[in-house]
Amino acid sequence: MVNLRRHPESDVPFDEQLGAMIAARDEGLIGGIGLSNVGLEDYRRARSRTGVACVQNAYNLADRSDQELFDACRADGVPYVPFFPLGSAFHPENPVLSSPALHETARRLGATPAQVALAWLLHQAPNVLLIPGTSSLAHLEENLAAADLVLDPVALDALS
């Protein structure tokens, strides 16, 4: 699977890029076509022409601007891979992991803030695929434990 990653400054039309990806898939050069950094309109245009293996866009506790596309992927059963699930290094203040509600929820549940943020993403839909960064085996184990964290109604309300 290869993602067609859109860049705002690109002067190549989406349909032309998608056509090249479809041709590459049809020639057996790639197995599937994913979309990254796309809007709802491009997603729908792509789905009208070919299968979409996944969508990879920014989405997390602090940035839900992609909600409409997220919901469309959930309805269509298309895997959604949120990038920056724990925030971005481009925003040093990290609004995801600095949220007071996140820290209070983590304290109450006996988890780390990162685990709660990841568990919240997994709770949003069964088609969410997480790829959080990790720097050590212990960090990987911490991230994996987020899948077993149950967010109760109090937590979900606080994080909404």
HELIX and SHEET records of a PDB file:
HELIX    1   1 PHE A   14  ASP A   26  1                                  13    
HELIX    2   2 LEU A   40  ARG A   49  1                                  10    
HELIX    3   3 GLN A   67  ASP A   76  1                                  10    
HELIX    4   4 PRO A  100  LEU A  109  1                                  10    
HELIX    5   5 PRO A  113  GLN A  124  1                                  12    
HELIX    6   6 LEU A  137  ALA A  145  1                                   9    
HELIX    7   7 ALA A  146  ASP A  148  5                                   3    
HELIX    8   8 PRO A  153  LEU A  159  1                                   7    
SHEET    1   A 4 VAL A   2  ARG A   5  0                                        
SHEET    2   A 4 ILE A  33  SER A  36  1                                        
SHEET    3   A 4 CYS A  54  ALA A  58  1                                        
SHEET    4   A 4 TYR A  80  PHE A  83  1                                        
END                                                                             
